[in-house]
Structures are given as C-alpha cells and as structure tokens.
Amino acid sequence: MTITEQHAHAYGFTDLPALMGLMTGDEKHGPAATSTLDVLWVLYDRVLRVGPERMDDPGRDRFLLSKGHGPMAYYAVLAAKGFLPVDWLPGFGSYDSPLGHHPDRVLVPGVEIGSGSLGHGLPIAAGTALGLRAQGLHEPRVWTLVGDAELDEGSNHEAIAFAGPAGLDRLHTVVVDNSSASYARPGGITARFEAAGWSALTVDGRDHEALYAAFTAPHPGRPHAVVARVEPKDA
C-alpha cells in the first residue's frame, strides 16, 4: 500500500479512523461516511491521477462526490493526501470552517463540485466527460461516487441512459451499496448499467484488492460502473 507524505508525517489507511475522529459535532452522518471510506482510499491512493500539486492541471482526473451528505471520510482522505491541513478537521461543520456538512468546491482544495442535492453528481460527471472530449482532452478520467439510495433519483437514470450510447469511456461511477435504497432493481444494480451499454462489476466494498481490480478493469468504448457492496446501514 502506498502512502503520501504530508509535511513530516506519512498517513496510511489505518490512520483514517483517527483523522475522522477529529471531526465532532452533530449531523455527522457517520454511517454514510464510513460506508465510503475504503472506496475513497483506494481511488485516491492507487487510481486517481490527481494530487495537491496538480489541482488546476487540465489533464488531471476528476473525482465528483455525489453522496455529499456524509463527507467526513472524504475530508479525512483529502487531509491524508495533503490537499488540506489536518488541523482543519476539528472545526468540521462549525460556522467559520471551510469543511461544511456538504463539500464546497470554492472552499475545500481538491473538491470538484459542491455536493448537496442527491442525484446531481452522475449527470454532472457525464457532462464533464462529454466536455473534456469536446476539448480534445482524452486522457483525464472522470469518477463519481453515488449511493444506492441515490439511484432512486431519476436524474441518475437519464445520465446512465445517455452515457452508454454516447460511448463516454472516460466516465466511471462507483455505487456504494449499503442496502438503503427504497426500490429494488430487476437483476440488481449492475444489470441496470449493463442494460444501458455500460461495463459493470459488483465487488466487496471493503476488499481493497478487489476494488482496485474492478476500478482498473478494461472497458473499451463504454463507461464503467463498479458496485461496492458494504454492510447494510440506515444512511
């Protein structure tokens, strides 16, 4: 496992619970945060081509957190990777802290979109992938993280239906499935993506090697979805 040096301290995956523990107060949405922890770490540690030194690089990968109501894990990973100072974490959610209960792209280094309304991340990601293609930028990959309950929002299905036929092969979606969706889908979540022309895989959302293999699986000419199954939660 690789780690990133931040000042004189090296942070790894085992440090993330302690970093999350620095964030206190109400409205933490702890289950929503912890369900994403492994996915976020594997992406930022081993997959995403982005870092504090290239936040404005047009050739960087883009990561869009659509499941923005549980950002504690996201902030912990960003701090571990040097995007923001660790000493910001204890102020999480306070009046004068840049770390709000939903990430703000203007206030938090490394954040690509402001997260709020569920169901908006995947449509924005599809538009981002299309825009990069139109600019002739074919190397950057676009990743978005959504929750299984978020797929109850129709805007996601419009994006899914568009991206497959459009051949947006730089578009990647991770669905963190903690069994909180209100409506079942025939054949499961992967079948929904596959029906729209996506490549799709389901893996154990706590198994880092399985996540990495799924994230890096080839999918020529098609967008790619990974359903990361984690223990059931109520958020």
C-alpha positions in Angstrom: 0.0 0.0 0.0 1.4 3.4 -0.9 1.1 6.4 1.3 1.5 10.2 0.8 4.0 12.3 2.8 2.2 15.3 4.3 4.9 17.6 5.9 6.8 15.2 8.2 4.0 12.7 8.7 3.1 9.8 6.5 -0.6 8.9 6.5 -2.0 5.5 5.5 -5.3 3.8 5.6 -5.0 2.8 9.2 -4.8 6.5 10.1 -8.1 7.4 8.6 -10.3 6.4 11.7 -8.2 8.7 13.8 -8.5 11.6 11.3 -12.3 11.1 11.1 -12.3 11.1 14.9 -11.1 14.7 14.9 -14.4 15.7 13.4 -17.1 16.1 16.0 -20.5 17.7 16.4 -24.0 17.0 15.2 -25.1 16.0 11.7 -22.0 13.9 11.1 -23.9 11.2 9.1 -21.3 8.7 10.3 -22.7 5.6 8.6 -22.9 7.4 5.2 -19.2 8.4 5.7 -17.8 5.1 6.9 -19.5 3.2 4.0 -17.4 5.2 1.5 -14.0 5.0 3.4 -12.4 2.1 1.6 -13.6 3.2 -1.9 -12.3 6.7 -1.4 -8.9 5.4 -0.1 -8.3 3.0 -3.0 -9.2 5.7 -5.5 -7.0 8.4 -4.1 -4.2 6.1 -3.1 -3.9 3.9 -6.2 -6.1 5.1 -9.1 -6.8 8.8 -9.4 -4.2 10.8 -11.3 -4.5 13.9 -9.1 -2.7 15.5 -6.2 -2.2 18.8 -4.4 0.4 19.9 -6.9 -1.9 19.5 -9.9 -5.4 20.6 -8.8 -5.6 23.0 -11.7 -3.9 20.7 -14.3 -6.3 20.3 -17.2 -5.0 16.8 -17.6 -5.9 15.7 -14.1 -8.5 13.1 -13.3 -11.8 14.4 -11.9 -13.5 13.0 -8.8 -17.0 14.1 -8.0 -18.6 13.2 -4.7 -22.3 13.0 -5.4 -23.0 11.3 -2.0 -22.1 14.5 -0.3 -24.2 14.3 2.9 -21.5 12.1 4.6 -18.2 13.9 3.8 -16.2 13.0 6.8 -14.4 10.2 5.1 -13.8 12.4 2.1 -12.3 15.1 4.2 -10.1 12.6 6.1 -8.7 11.2 2.8 -8.1 14.7 1.4 -6.2 15.6 4.5 -4.2 12.3 4.4 -3.2 13.1 0.8 -2.2 16.6 1.6 -5.0 18.5 -0.2 -6.0 20.3 3.1 -4.4 20.7 6.5 -5.2 18.1 9.2 -5.8 20.9 11.6 -8.9 21.9 9.7 -10.6 18.7 10.7 -11.6 19.5 14.3 -13.5 22.5 13.1 -15.7 20.4 10.8 -19.2 21.9 10.5 -18.5 25.0 12.6 -19.6 28.4 11.5 -16.1 29.6 10.3 -14.8 26.2 9.0 -14.4 25.6 5.3 -15.4 22.0 5.9 -19.2 22.1 5.8 -21.7 19.3 6.1 -21.6 19.2 2.3 -18.3 19.9 0.5 -17.9 23.3 -1.2 -15.7 23.4 -4.3 -14.9 27.1 -3.6 -13.7 26.5 0.0 -12.2 23.0 0.0 -9.0 22.3 -2.0 -9.3 19.4 -4.4 -13.1 19.3 -4.4 -14.5 19.4 -7.9 -18.2 20.1 -7.2 -20.4 21.3 -4.4 -22.4 18.4 -3.2 -25.9 18.8 -1.9 -29.0 17.5 -3.8 -28.8 13.8 -4.3 -28.8 12.7 -7.9 -26.8 15.5 -9.3 -23.3 14.0 -9.3 -23.7 11.5 -12.1 -25.3 13.9 -14.6 -22.5 16.4 -13.9 -19.9 13.7 -14.3 -21.5 12.7 -17.7 -21.4 16.4 -18.8 -17.8 16.7 -17.6 -16.7 13.7 -19.6 -18.5 15.0 -22.7 -17.0 18.4 -22.2 -13.4 17.0 -21.9 -14.0 15.0 -25.1 -15.2 18.2 -26.9 -12.0 20.0 -25.8 -9.8 17.2 -27.1 -8.7 16.1 -23.6 -8.9 12.3 -24.0 -6.6 11.3 -21.1 -8.5 12.6 -18.0 -10.8 10.2 -16.4 -14.0 11.3 -14.6 -15.1 9.4 -11.5 -18.2 9.9 -9.4 -19.4 8.3 -6.2 -23.1 7.7 -5.6 -25.1 5.8 -3.0 -27.5 3.0 -3.9 -30.4 5.0 -2.4 -29.4 7.9 -4.6 -30.3 5.8 -7.6 -33.9 6.4 -6.7 -33.4 9.8 -8.2 -34.5 9.9 -11.9 -31.7 12.3 -12.9 -29.2 9.4 -12.5 -31.1 7.2 -14.9 -31.2 9.9 -17.5 -27.4 10.2 -17.2 -27.0 6.4 -17.3 -29.2 6.2 -20.4 -27.2 8.9 -22.1 -23.6 7.9 -21.3 -23.8 4.3 -22.7 -24.9 5.1 -26.2 -22.6 8.2 -26.2 -19.6 5.9 -25.5 -18.3 8.0 -22.7 -15.5 5.6 -21.9 -13.7 8.1 -19.6 -16.7 8.1 -17.3 -16.6 5.9 -14.2 -19.2 5.5 -11.5 -18.9 3.9 -8.1 -22.1 2.9 -6.4 -21.6 2.3 -2.7 -24.4 -0.2 -1.9 -25.3 -0.4 1.8 -28.9 -1.7 1.1 -30.5 1.6 1.8 -32.4 2.1 -1.5 -36.2 2.2 -1.4 -36.7 0.3 -4.7 -35.2 -2.9 -5.9 -33.9 -3.2 -9.5 -34.5 -6.3 -11.5 -31.2 -8.2 -11.8 -29.5 -5.8 -9.4 -27.7 -2.5 -9.8 -25.1 -3.8 -12.3 -27.9 -5.0 -14.6 -29.3 -1.5 -14.8 -26.0 -0.2 -16.0 -25.4 -3.0 -18.4 -28.8 -2.6 -20.0 -27.7 0.9 -20.9 -24.5 -0.2 -22.5 -22.1 0.2 -19.6 -19.4 -2.1 -18.3 -20.4 -3.0 -14.8 -18.9 -5.1 -11.9 -20.0 -5.9 -8.3 -17.4 -6.3 -5.6 -16.9 -6.4 -1.9 -16.6 -2.7 -0.9 -14.2 -3.4 1.9 -11.7 -5.5 -0.1 -9.1 -3.2 -1.4 -7.6 -5.6 -3.9 -11.0 -6.4 -5.3 -11.8 -2.7 -5.6 -8.6 -1.9 -7.3 -9.1 -4.7 -9.8 -12.6 -3.5 -10.6 -11.6 0.1 -10.8 -8.9 -0.7 -13.3 -10.7 -3.3 -15.4 -10.6 -2.5 -19.1 -13.9 -1.3 -20.7 -13.1 -0.1 -24.2 -15.7 2.2 -25.7 -18.0 2.0 -22.7 -18.5 3.9 -19.4 -17.7 1.8 -16.4 -19.6 1.2 -13.2 -18.5 -0.5 -10.0 -21.0 -1.5 -7.4 -19.2 -1.7 -4.0 -21.2 -3.8 -1.5 -20.8 -2.9 2.1 -22.6 -3.9 5.3 -26.2 -2.6 5.5 -26.6 0.8 7.1 -29.5 3.3 7.5 -27.8 6.2 5.8 
